[in-house]
Amino acid sequence: MDKNKIYNFSAGPAMLPIEVLKKARLELCNWKNSGKSVMEISHRSKEFTLILEELECNIRSLLNIPSHYKVLFCHGGARGQFSAIPINLLRNNLYPDYINSGYWSYSAAMESKKYCIPNIINVRQILNKKNCIFPMKDWKINNKNAYLHYCPNETIEGIAIYEEPKFDDNIIVIGDFSSTLFSRTIHLEKYSVIYASSQKNIGPAGVTIVIIRQDLLGKSRNICPSILNYEILFKNNSMFNTPATFSLYLSGLVLKWLKKLGGLKKIEKINKKKAKLLYNTIDSTNFYINDVASYNRSLMNVTFTITDNNLHKLFLKKSHEFGLHYLNGHSAVGGLRASIYNAMPIEGVISLTNFMKNFEKEHG
Ligand SMILES: *Cc1c(COP(=O)(O)O)cnc(C)c1O
């Protein structure tokens, strides 16, 4: 069999734009004619400071971030933020609201229990055999609670919430954007804090971006580890300790690539086109099933099953041989999943849909 081009559908660490990898390779041993790799220079050096400044600048322009929001680069991934959020934001009021829409939002709520008493609000239901999310107006949030945490893209279930927060002004809204940041336009001012780890849609693993309204700095509990403390990170330009310099550099290249491509409006269009191709293929037959209501379907993580579950193993084997890698669902839910983040070219999705149609012909 001819060796096909490989397309990597991993949910994270996920594929990176090939242009970015090529540029990194070109610069790897001799970065900007310095005779050194960017990995080998001090994070305090002028050169590295410039990388960080440019990265922040591109994040700000891509997301249209107003000046009263601060951008922090943290360690510890999104899971680190599951702890950082409550210890940074809850001092007197220990009752936050946690929306439960799936695996990650529920995990965030469970972790918060070490520091507070979360009010967990289930917003998922099944209508006509499809998973869907209650409209926000029906979320039973408590106005007196300290903040509201939710996850607009459940990476594992492939469930997304596109509605943007419209609650009372005093409600502090926090979003885990790990698998959706930079995939579409958002109105940042509708949130108080958003965060995302890098390995889904931003770069390699190692960086966690936190974007926080400035008035929320300096509210941490005394027990807050300095390394997770938003105010300390802010005062130290996210360099309280040594940051993941190479991941920051690569994330910078990815966002430059995204800007050059045309920014979030453009990538949103492309992402919608890719997702539509895939969902249409699934919907066109009874052989494949996606169990999410159309308005809650993720643009980034397309989950599906084969009606005959026994075929999943064969599907994974054959697709891998065909050059389509990591199409397995998360172990918590099983089934199949294609993660189609920004870096996945439309050709990859076309290749997958062709494979799916052929697989159905052979085994349907
Ligand atoms: C991947 C993911 C996480 C966990 O991220 P880590 O960086 O591994 O901690 C949390 N939330 C969401 C929505 C994710 O997609």
The ligand as an SDF file (V2000), in Angstrom:
LIG
                    3D

 15 15  0  0  0  0  0  0  0  0999 V2000
   -7.1170   19.0680   28.0530 C   0  0  0  0  0  0  0  0  0  0  0  0
   -8.0670   19.7850   28.8920 C   0  0  0  0  0  0  0  0  0  0  0  0
   -7.8410   19.9590   30.2680 C   0  0  0  0  0  0  0  0  0  0  0  0
   -6.6130   19.4000   30.9590 C   0  0  0  0  0  0  0  0  0  0  0  0
   -5.4850   20.0780   30.5120 O   0  0  0  0  0  0  0  0  0  0  0  0
   -4.0580   19.8460   31.1740 P   0  0  0  0  0  0  0  0  0  0  0  0
   -3.2380   20.9290   30.5320 O   0  0  0  0  0  0  0  0  0  0  0  0
   -3.6270   18.4750   30.8120 O   0  0  0  0  0  0  0  0  0  0  0  0
   -4.2020   20.0240   32.6320 O   0  0  0  0  0  0  0  0  0  0  0  0
   -8.7640   20.6770   30.9790 C   0  0  0  0  0  0  0  0  0  0  0  0
   -9.8530   21.1990   30.4100 N   0  0  0  0  0  0  0  0  0  0  0  0
  -10.1030   21.0420   29.0920 C   0  0  0  0  0  0  0  0  0  0  0  0
  -11.3350   21.6570   28.5050 C   0  0  0  0  0  0  0  0  0  0  0  0
   -9.2230   20.3350   28.2870 C   0  0  0  0  0  0  0  0  0  0  0  0
   -9.4670   20.1820   26.9900 O   0  0  0  0  0  0  0  0  0  0  0  0
  1  2  1  0
  2  3  1  0
  2 14  2  0
  3  4  1  0
  3 10  2  0
  4  5  1  0
  5  6  1  0
  6  7  2  0
  6  8  1  0
  6  9  1  0
 10 11  1  0
 11 12  2  0
 12 13  1  0
 12 14  1  0
 14 15  1  0
M  END
$$$$
